């Protein structure tokens, strides 16, 4: 049987800013509720710059090649991850 466990990397925004942390915390809580077997592989905090997110995403996804899902708080983060 195919392993369907979600393995998640979360991009949580600028360190020290409360709203992105609260979004990541809420997403993690809801994920645990709806998919209790899901694994959070990493929570990354970063400057809100598309190039910075792209660089960190590349490094993080190389470090965690088993990632199957990526959570982003903002469109800017999603665009950085796609880059």
Secondary structure, DSSP 8 states (H G I E B T S, - for coil): ------EEEEE--STT-HHHHHHHHHHHHHHHHH-TT-EEEEEE---S-HHHHHHHHHHHHHHTTT--EEEESSHHHHHHHH-
